Amino acid sequence: MRLDRDGRRIMQRSAFAWSVKGIDETGYVEGLAAGYGNVDFGGDRILKGAFTESLEGRAGVPMLLFHDMQRPVGKWSEFAESDDGLVVKGKISTKTRDGGEAYELVKDGALAGLSIGYDVATKRMAGKVRELVKLFLHEVSFVSIGMNPKALISGVKEIEDSRNRLAAGDRLTEREWEGLLKESFGLSNAEAERVVRVHNLRSGQGEPDKPEADPMAALWAAMRDAPIIDMTGE
């Protein structure tokens, strides 16, 4: 369990967004919430069976927009661990404001991705990769980027471009950082701003004497340490 400086628990999130598989006219939706075996942008690999104990006997898991606890849009009620990952099924509450918005965006393909919020119960290291053996699933959110190959390639290319710029001694603007976080990780405006502030504090606000060896790893560390709190009131 990760804690912030005030001792509050920090919920972790997947660094890949997975895909919505289908939705019908009543709001029932299905998708792949987490993948097994791949290494995400944060250096984590989820192992098959990681969610089994967490989901046993649970009636449902919250369905959110962009990991925002203030924007519930339904409930995930069915779970299956396939070879590819965690398959989830649920129903969007289409008669609510946020639920109706989510339904239209998912139906139109504007929200094509799913991302999880979780706590790590058991982990182990395999070289530089952190293998997640047992996880507690808190929620599954709709986000902008799914596992469409073109979308994934675009996201990876943008991150690689940023890595190369930083390695060359360039600095991204706060807006560029925020845009990268929102597009690549499905963060809300407030969450992206919060992470950038933490990253700036880590780097001392000024120009570094030399570029960080792995700037994206440093940014991911800032994301993990940033409390999931809306500091702007949005």
HUBEL-V149079 format. One record per residue. N is the residue number from 1. RES is the residue in three letters. SS is DSSP state (h for helix, s for strand, l for the rest). Layout:
n: [N & N]
res: [RES & RES]
ss: [SS & SS]
This chain:
n: [1 & 2 & 3 & 4 & 5 & 6 & 7 & 8 & 9 & 10 & 11 & 12 & 13 & 14 & 15 & 16 & 17 & 18 & 19 & 20 & 21 & 22 & 23 & 24 & 25 & 26 & 27 & 28 & 29 & 30 & 31 & 32 & 33 & 34 & 35 & 36 & 37 & 38 & 39 & 40 & 41 & 42 & 43 & 44 & 45 & 46 & 47 & 48 & 49 & 50 & 51 & 52 & 53 & 54 & 55 & 56 & 57 & 58 & 59 & 60 & 61 & 62 & 63 & 64 & 65 & 66 & 67 & 68 & 69 & 70 & 71 & 72 & 73 & 74 & 75 & 76 & 77 & 78 & 79 & 80 & 81 & 82 & 83 & 84 & 85 & 86 & 87 & 88 & 89 & 90 & 91 & 92 & 93 & 94 & 95 & 96 & 97 & 98 & 99 & 100 & 101 & 102 & 103 & 104 & 105 & 106 & 107 & 108 & 109 & 110 & 111 & 112 & 113 & 114 & 115 & 116 & 117 & 118 & 119 & 120 & 121 & 122 & 123 & 124 & 125 & 126 & 127 & 128 & 129 & 130 & 131 & 132 & 133 & 134 & 135 & 136 & 137 & 138 & 139 & 140 & 141 & 142 & 143 & 144 & 145 & 146 & 147 & 148 & 149 & 150 & 151 & 152 & 153 & 154 & 155 & 156 & 157 & 158 & 159 & 160 & 161 & 162 & 163 & 164 & 165 & 166 & 167 & 168 & 169 & 170 & 171 & 172 & 173 & 174 & 175 & 176 & 177 & 178 & 179 & 180 & 181 & 182 & 183 & 184 & 185 & 186 & 187 & 188 & 189 & 190 & 191 & 192 & 193 & 194 & 195 & 196 & 197 & 198 & 199 & 200 & 201 & 202 & 203 & 204 & 205 & 206 & 207 & 208 & 209 & 210 & 211 & 212 & 213 & 214 & 215 & 216 & 217 & 218 & 219 & 220 & 221 & 222 & 223 & 224 & 225 & 226 & 227 & 228 & 229 & 230 & 231 & 232 & 233 & 234]
res: [MET & ARG & LEU & ASP & ARG & ASP & GLY & ARG & ARG & ILE & MET & GLN & ARG & SER & ALA & PHE & ALA & TRP & SER & VAL & LYS & GLY & ILE & ASP & GLU & THR & GLY & TYR & VAL & GLU & GLY & LEU & ALA & ALA & GLY & TYR & GLY & ASN & VAL & ASP & PHE & GLY & GLY & ASP & ARG & ILE & LEU & LYS & GLY & ALA & PHE & THR & GLU & SER & LEU & GLU & GLY & ARG & ALA & GLY & VAL & PRO & MET & LEU & LEU & PHE & HIS & ASP & MET & GLN & ARG & PRO & VAL & GLY & LYS & TRP & SER & GLU & PHE & ALA & GLU & SER & ASP & ASP & GLY & LEU & VAL & VAL & LYS & GLY & LYS & ILE & SER & THR & LYS & THR & ARG & ASP & GLY & GLY & GLU & ALA & TYR & GLU & LEU & VAL & LYS & ASP & GLY & ALA & LEU & ALA & GLY & LEU & SER & ILE & GLY & TYR & ASP & VAL & ALA & THR & LYS & ARG & MET & ALA & GLY & LYS & VAL & ARG & GLU & LEU & VAL & LYS & LEU & PHE & LEU & HIS & GLU & VAL & SER & PHE & VAL & SER & ILE & GLY & MET & ASN & PRO & LYS & ALA & LEU & ILE & SER & GLY & VAL & LYS & GLU & ILE & GLU & ASP & SER & ARG & ASN & ARG & LEU & ALA & ALA & GLY & ASP & ARG & LEU & THR & GLU & ARG & GLU & TRP & GLU & GLY & LEU & LEU & LYS & GLU & SER & PHE & GLY & LEU & SER & ASN & ALA & GLU & ALA & GLU & ARG & VAL & VAL & ARG & VAL & HIS & ASN & LEU & ARG & SER & GLY & GLN & GLY & GLU & PRO & ASP & LYS & PRO & GLU & ALA & ASP & PRO & MET & ALA & ALA & LEU & TRP & ALA & ALA & MET & ARG & ASP & ALA & PRO & ILE & ILE & ASP & MET & THR & GLY & GLU]
ss: [l & s & s & l & l & l & l & l & s & s & l & s & s & l & l & l & l & s & s & s & s & s & s & l & l & l & l & s & s & s & s & s & s & s & s & l & l & l & l & l & l & l & l & s & s & s & l & l & l & l & l & h & h & h & h & l & l & l & l & l & s & s & s & s & s & l & l & s & s & s & s & s & s & s & s & s & s & s & s & s & s & l & l & l & s & s & s & s & s & s & s & s & l & l & l & l & h & h & h & h & h & h & h & h & h & h & h & l & l & l & l & l & s & s & s & s & s & s & s & s & s & s & s & s & s & s & l & l & s & s & s & s & s & s & s & s & s & s & s & s & s & s & s & l & l & l & l & l & h & h & h & h & h & h & h & h & h & h & h & h & h & h & h & h & h & h & h & l & l & l & l & l & l & h & h & h & h & h & h & h & h & h & h & h & h & l & l & l & h & h & h & h & h & h & h & h & h & h & h & h & h & h & l & l & l & l & l & l & l & l & l & l & l & l & h & h & h & h & h & h & h & h & h & h & h & l & l & l & l & l & l & l & l & l]
